[in-house]
Amino acid sequence: MKAYWIAHVDVSEADQYSQYTQRAPAAFALYGGRILARGGRSEALEGGPTPQRNVVIEFDSYEQALACYQSEEYQEAKRHREDVAQAQIIIVEGV
């Protein structure tokens, strides 16, 4: 059953954040992740302000999505994001 990363991100330093965006897609690819939405126009209809970036990544399974997040490759990329962006990342199992 497919699973999805849903990420809401507010970036404070775009130049440093680009180090993350250059590295993270390689980790997604290793685990079969496919980026369905990244950035683009968005509007929060309930629950608070609209984050600067919203990302949806599809994986073939919940286990792959979780393994990608926990992987050394993703954690290395994440280190470039931690001090320059606030992120909420949720893994959701599909139906």
C-alpha positions in Angstrom: 0.0 0.0 0.0 1.4 3.4 -1.0 2.5 6.0 1.6 3.1 9.7 1.4 5.4 12.1 3.1 3.6 15.4 3.6 5.9 18.2 4.6 5.1 21.8 5.6 8.2 24.0 5.6 9.0 27.6 6.5 12.5 28.6 5.4 14.5 31.3 7.0 17.7 31.1 4.9 17.1 30.1 1.3 20.8 29.8 0.4 21.6 27.3 3.1 18.3 25.5 2.5 19.3 24.9 -1.1 22.0 22.6 0.3 19.2 20.4 1.6 17.2 20.5 -1.6 20.3 19.5 -3.6 20.9 16.4 -1.4 17.4 15.1 -0.3 16.1 14.0 -3.7 18.9 11.4 -4.0 17.7 9.8 -0.7 14.1 9.8 -1.9 15.2 8.1 -5.1 17.1 5.4 -3.2 13.8 4.4 -1.5 11.6 4.8 -4.6 10.2 8.2 -3.6 8.5 10.3 -6.2 7.9 14.0 -5.7 4.3 14.8 -6.5 4.2 18.4 -5.2 7.0 20.7 -4.1 6.6 24.4 -3.5 4.0 25.8 -5.9 0.9 27.7 -5.1 -1.0 26.8 -1.9 -3.5 28.2 0.5 -4.3 27.1 4.1 -8.1 26.9 4.4 -8.1 25.8 8.0 -5.8 25.5 11.0 -3.3 28.3 10.6 -1.1 30.3 8.2 0.0 28.8 4.9 3.6 27.4 5.2 6.0 28.7 2.6 6.6 25.3 1.1 4.4 22.2 1.0 5.8 18.9 -0.3 4.1 15.6 -1.1 6.3 12.5 -1.9 4.9 9.1 -2.8 6.5 5.8 -1.8 5.4 2.3 -2.6 4.9 1.4 1.1 4.8 2.9 4.5 8.0 0.9 5.4 9.9 2.5 2.5 8.8 6.0 3.5 9.9 5.5 7.1 13.2 3.8 6.0 13.9 6.8 3.8 13.4 9.2 6.6 15.6 7.1 8.9 18.3 6.5 6.3 21.8 7.9 6.7 21.4 9.6 3.3 18.3 11.5 4.3 19.7 12.4 7.8 22.8 13.8 6.1 20.6 16.0 3.9 18.4 17.0 6.9 21.4 18.4 8.8 21.5 21.2 6.1 17.9 22.1 6.8 17.7 21.9 10.6 19.0 25.4 11.5 17.5 27.2 8.5 13.9 25.9 8.3 11.0 24.8 10.5 9.5 21.6 9.1 6.6 19.3 10.0 6.9 16.0 8.2 4.2 13.4 8.4 4.0 9.9 6.8 0.5 8.9 5.8 -0.5 5.5 4.6 -2.6 5.5 1.5 -5.9 3.8 0.9 
